[in-house]
Amino acid sequence: MGLGFALGIYLPIAEISVNVFVLFFMGAAVGFLSGMFGVGGGFLITPLLIFYNIPPAVAVATGANQVIASSFSGALTHFKRGTLDVKLGSLLVVGGIAGAGVGIYVFVLLRELGQLDLIVSLLYVVFLSTVGGLMLYESLQAMRRTRAGQLSNLKKPGQHNWVHRLPFKMRFRASKIYVSIIPVLVLGGAIGFLSSIMGVGGGFIMVPAMIYLLKVPTNVVIGTSLYQIVFVTAFTTVMQATTNQSVDIVLAMLLMTGGVIGAQYGARIGQKLRGEQLRALLAMLVLAVGLRLAIELFVTPDDVYSISIALATRAAQ
Amino acid sequence: MNTPAAALILIIALAAGQQASAQQLPGNKETVEIGLSTDTIAITSGFRGTDLTVFGALDNADPLIQRQGRYDIVVVLQGPERDFVVRRKDRFFGIWVNAESVSFQHIPASYSLASTRNLQDIATPKIFGQLSLGVNNIFYEPIPDGFGSSESLKEFTKELPRLKLKQRLYNQRPGDVQFLSSTLFRATLSLPANVPVGKHIARAYLFRNGEFLRESSTSLNIVKAGLEFRIYRAANQYSLLYGLFAVFLAVVTGWMGRLVFRKD
């Protein structure tokens, strides 16, 4: 901040002093991207916080907290437009809460073993490089197709897969599907698990899974996914607060305020840009963040020894 | 950002008379006293660390020994005891992973020392060992887990004070106890920015001709003040309410964003 904006603020839970503007702009930049691409942004916020020396446990818990804000306003919009399947979403929430409960338990265990930071980084590297790679591939294909003048057809309606042969079927009117509740619960559970360990909403996995696995029509996918994310991240936030005391509301407020403002402008810009190019850009960004995290795993640390308060008697950490 | 006071000055209570607990060696009438003007220090969240000045008195000193400068004083401020884990990273398939670890119990979270001279010039290592005085003489008690070999115990016991010194939570300042007169002395200790809250104990050790005479102690409570610390306390004491409030804040922020920027 060349103008001497060095407004420091002490984060009570992360226990470090940070620059208010850096965090506000971080929130705004991720909010801008999430508005532009229609993603939650949790998968960018959490690694960025870790790069900014926020302890990973706090970054994950606070990441989940800030996802609520952007997802809530999105879900509300979709609810008013009627592009939200409450029944399907609620079933996903049931699975999600179960998955998040298991996730919190694993989170505490990893923290006690001193392996949390490593596992969080590894999960991010795997997911960011996979999702980023697939998105880049898909968008480059789409760009090639448009250049060749072909129409892209992503969805083949009416085609059924193995998912549709599972028992306990249920009818979801808003989505116009008749599908077993098993894959719905499993999908919700998997997203909930990732939400609690990685501090993400999980929309980047949920949306393609709903489209390709459950054959949910694209117009209700985003709204229903956001609906599930609001509830699961809210549950995760409360669980993180009670078991790990690692939710930093000062940090979350800075990120959310920036995020909400950034998202509005992002959405406006997003409507003017071409879809494939936008997706290719996001894919490259996702890959870059993943690569940065991967490099850190291999770089020799300054000090191979570290000290921390034993968790059983932890009073201040 | 609030700048902390350059130094927290704690004035002596020049207590007359000896403490009942003070060891009484025959023929040694010297007494050492330190006193603090306050029993509580409140530090705010902008605290970046500071010097803590402690005044003390050496009474009934032998004027001859005093002139020869053969009285030595060591002042220590020791933080609350906690359990700590020391971990070592090893390489697995090129990735650095926390591998071996040793837990220690009843370790002072912080330890600030000031002395008239270098410790090795004051008395023999044996005496410091008996007194557990000095960063290298604190008793680092490992919690036995049945796994660690004696070599790794030794290795981690050596790393613990090094890591604490690196974090500035442990520090030693030889030469920072100074006599202001024949009886009055001043010790300057470092309170690091990350000083732990809780009950700290200040101790003064008196040496004469390389021989330990007696010690006296007093306690000091360090608390954190300010909004940030109240948030911290709320997160720990009322964690469920805190979590629900965090969710509520997020929902309100999301909803406000919609109201302010609504176009549809």
HADDOCK unambig.tbl for C-alpha pairs under 7 A between the chains (distance, minus, plus):
assign (segid A and resid 8 and name CA) (segid B and resid 1 and name CA) 6.68 0.50 0.50
assign (segid A and resid 10 and name CA) (segid B and resid 45 and name CA) 6.32 0.50 0.50
assign (segid A and resid 10 and name CA) (segid B and resid 46 and name CA) 6.87 0.50 0.50
assign (segid A and resid 12 and name CA) (segid B and resid 228 and name CA) 5.03 0.50 0.50
assign (segid A and resid 12 and name CA) (segid B and resid 229 and name CA) 6.21 0.50 0.50
assign (segid A and resid 12 and name CA) (segid B and resid 231 and name CA) 6.44 0.50 0.50
assign (segid A and resid 12 and name CA) (segid B and resid 232 and name CA) 5.31 0.50 0.50
assign (segid A and resid 13 and name CA) (segid B and resid 232 and name CA) 5.94 0.50 0.50
assign (segid A and resid 65 and name CA) (segid B and resid 246 and name CA) 6.94 0.50 0.50
assign (segid A and resid 65 and name CA) (segid B and resid 247 and name CA) 6.58 0.50 0.50
assign (segid A and resid 65 and name CA) (segid B and resid 250 and name CA) 6.78 0.50 0.50
assign (segid A and resid 66 and name CA) (segid B and resid 250 and name CA) 6.36 0.50 0.50
assign (segid A and resid 68 and name CA) (segid B and resid 250 and name CA) 5.79 0.50 0.50
assign (segid A and resid 68 and name CA) (segid B and resid 251 and name CA) 6.49 0.50 0.50
assign (segid A and resid 69 and name CA) (segid B and resid 250 and name CA) 4.56 0.50 0.50
assign (segid A and resid 69 and name CA) (segid B and resid 251 and name CA) 5.27 0.50 0.50
assign (segid A and resid 69 and name CA) (segid B and resid 253 and name CA) 5.91 0.50 0.50
assign (segid A and resid 69 and name CA) (segid B and resid 254 and name CA) 4.14 0.50 0.50
assign (segid A and resid 70 and name CA) (segid B and resid 254 and name CA) 5.61 0.50 0.50
assign (segid A and resid 72 and name CA) (segid B and resid 251 and name CA) 6.24 0.50 0.50
assign (segid A and resid 72 and name CA) (segid B and resid 254 and name CA) 5.83 0.50 0.50
assign (segid A and resid 73 and name CA) (segid B and resid 254 and name CA) 5.00 0.50 0.50
assign (segid A and resid 73 and name CA) (segid B and resid 255 and name CA) 5.55 0.50 0.50
assign (segid A and resid 73 and name CA) (segid B and resid 258 and name CA) 6.09 0.50 0.50
assign (segid A and resid 114 and name CA) (segid B and resid 98 and name CA) 6.66 0.50 0.50
assign (segid A and resid 115 and name CA) (segid B and resid 98 and name CA) 6.58 0.50 0.50
assign (segid A and resid 118 and name CA) (segid B and resid 97 and name CA) 6.94 0.50 0.50
assign (segid A and resid 234 and name CA) (segid B and resid 247 and name CA) 5.79 0.50 0.50
assign (segid A and resid 237 and name CA) (segid B and resid 243 and name CA) 6.14 0.50 0.50
assign (segid A and resid 237 and name CA) (segid B and resid 247 and name CA) 6.94 0.50 0.50
assign (segid A and resid 238 and name CA) (segid B and resid 240 and name CA) 6.50 0.50 0.50
assign (segid A and resid 238 and name CA) (segid B and resid 243 and name CA) 4.33 0.50 0.50
assign (segid A and resid 238 and name CA) (segid B and resid 244 and name CA) 5.99 0.50 0.50
assign (segid A and resid 241 and name CA) (segid B and resid 235 and name CA) 6.98 0.50 0.50
assign (segid A and resid 241 and name CA) (segid B and resid 239 and name CA) 5.56 0.50 0.50
assign (segid A and resid 241 and name CA) (segid B and resid 240 and name CA) 6.63 0.50 0.50
assign (segid A and resid 241 and name CA) (segid B and resid 242 and name CA) 6.92 0.50 0.50
assign (segid A and resid 241 and name CA) (segid B and resid 243 and name CA) 5.01 0.50 0.50
assign (segid A and resid 242 and name CA) (segid B and resid 239 and name CA) 4.82 0.50 0.50
assign (segid A and resid 242 and name CA) (segid B and resid 240 and name CA) 5.42 0.50 0.50
assign (segid A and resid 242 and name CA) (segid B and resid 243 and name CA) 6.93 0.50 0.50
assign (segid A and resid 245 and name CA) (segid B and resid 235 and name CA) 5.84 0.50 0.50
assign (segid A and resid 245 and name CA) (segid B and resid 236 and name CA) 6.09 0.50 0.50
assign (segid A and resid 245 and name CA) (segid B and resid 239 and name CA) 6.67 0.50 0.50
assign (segid A and resid 249 and name CA) (segid B and resid 246 and name CA) 6.06 0.50 0.50
assign (segid A and resid 256 and name CA) (segid B and resid 253 and name CA) 6.92 0.50 0.50
assign (segid A and resid 257 and name CA) (segid B and resid 253 and name CA) 6.95 0.50 0.50
assign (segid A and resid 260 and name CA) (segid B and resid 254 and name CA) 6.59 0.50 0.50
assign (segid A and resid 260 and name CA) (segid B and resid 257 and name CA) 5.58 0.50 0.50
assign (segid A and resid 261 and name CA) (segid B and resid 257 and name CA) 6.91 0.50 0.50
assign (segid A and resid 264 and name CA) (segid B and resid 261 and name CA) 6.92 0.50 0.50
assign (segid A and resid 297 and name CA) (segid B and resid 95 and name CA) 5.38 0.50 0.50
assign (segid A and resid 297 and name CA) (segid B and resid 96 and name CA) 6.06 0.50 0.50
assign (segid A and resid 298 and name CA) (segid B and resid 94 and name CA) 5.86 0.50 0.50
assign (segid A and resid 298 and name CA) (segid B and resid 95 and name CA) 4.91 0.50 0.50
assign (segid A and resid 298 and name CA) (segid B and resid 96 and name CA) 6.32 0.50 0.50
assign (segid A and resid 304 and name CA) (segid B and resid 88 and name CA) 5.43 0.50 0.50
assign (segid A and resid 304 and name CA) (segid B and resid 89 and name CA) 4.95 0.50 0.50
assign (segid A and resid 305 and name CA) (segid B and resid 86 and name CA) 6.82 0.50 0.50
assign (segid A and resid 305 and name CA) (segid B and resid 87 and name CA) 5.47 0.50 0.50
assign (segid A and resid 305 and name CA) (segid B and resid 88 and name CA) 4.44 0.50 0.50
assign (segid A and resid 305 and name CA) (segid B and resid 89 and name CA) 6.38 0.50 0.50
assign (segid A and resid 306 and name CA) (segid B and resid 86 and name CA) 5.64 0.50 0.50
assign (segid A and resid 306 and name CA) (segid B and resid 87 and name CA) 5.26 0.50 0.50
assign (segid A and resid 306 and name CA) (segid B and resid 88 and name CA) 6.54 0.50 0.50
assign (segid A and resid 307 and name CA) (segid B and resid 84 and name CA) 6.75 0.50 0.50
assign (segid A and resid 307 and name CA) (segid B and resid 85 and name CA) 5.63 0.50 0.50
assign (segid A and resid 307 and name CA) (segid B and resid 86 and name CA) 4.46 0.50 0.50
assign (segid A and resid 307 and name CA) (segid B and resid 87 and name CA) 6.32 0.50 0.50
assign (segid A and resid 307 and name CA) (segid B and resid 163 and name CA) 6.85 0.50 0.50
assign (segid A and resid 308 and name CA) (segid B and resid 84 and name CA) 5.63 0.50 0.50
assign (segid A and resid 308 and name CA) (segid B and resid 85 and name CA) 5.42 0.50 0.50
assign (segid A and resid 308 and name CA) (segid B and resid 86 and name CA) 6.67 0.50 0.50
assign (segid A and resid 309 and name CA) (segid B and resid 83 and name CA) 5.98 0.50 0.50
assign (segid A and resid 309 and name CA) (segid B and resid 84 and name CA) 4.38 0.50 0.50
assign (segid A and resid 309 and name CA) (segid B and resid 85 and name CA) 6.08 0.50 0.50
assign (segid A and resid 310 and name CA) (segid B and resid 83 and name CA) 5.35 0.50 0.50
assign (segid A and resid 310 and name CA) (segid B and resid 84 and name CA) 4.73 0.50 0.50
assign (segid A and resid 310 and name CA) (segid B and resid 85 and name CA) 5.46 0.50 0.50
assign (segid A and resid 313 and name CA) (segid B and resid 83 and name CA) 6.62 0.50 0.50
